[in-house]
Amino acid sequence: MKKILYTITCLVFAASLAACGGNTTKSTGVVNQQPGVADVLQQGMVAADQKAASENASPETQIFPTATMLPPTPEVALEDIEASNEAEGIDIDLTKLSSTMVYAEVFSMMTNAKEYVGKTIRMRGFFSYYHNKPTDTYYFACLIKDATACCAQGIEFVLGGDLQFPEDYPRPGDEITVTGVFDSYLENEYTFYHLTNAVYTD
């Protein structure tokens, strides 16, 4: 009887060992196939990057032009510009300069205004005006922006002839070309500069 119980116990123990060994091998194979934490994180980052790229490629995305995206200004020989200006009676033609040079020239006109008095100037920019309500006076200007379009310099002008505002003037923000004689005027004991007897074209 003891031998029978001993034999049964040994068989049960051996079977349990065999079963554990089999489970160990199987579980090891499963563990080796499951992704680790690093793999899961990596997959999450890749998915996030793909989602961001997809959103950035949306047709609703707007691209705003910068100075480097603007088409280059064709180079014109200085002699040709001067000859053309002389033929048209223009002393300074800002419309034939690059956006950077135009802004620099207008800045010079504002800081060294006396050197430009009496010269006929042509410029292209955006129409703007200011209404001084206490005196019911209108001031009109041509605004010229720099290459990055973040800063602007304005030159006041007075159109020649008997014109009425707003009927005979462009709309605010319209791009115009203005030609006139640079001159000074006195107002409230201060000296200001503008283009007199000016004419404009769209």
Buried (B, 14 or more C-beta within 10 A) or exposed (E): EEEEEEEEEEEEEEEEEEEEEEEEEEEEEEEEEEEEEEEEEEEEEEEEEEEEEEEEEEEEEEEEEEEEEEEEBEEEEEEEBEEEBEEEEBBBBBEBBBBEEBBBBBBEBEEEBEEBEEBBBBBBBBBBBEEEEEEEEEBBBBBBBBBEEEEBBBBBBBBEEEEEEEEEBBEEEEEBBBBBBBBBEEEEEEEEBBBBBBBBEE
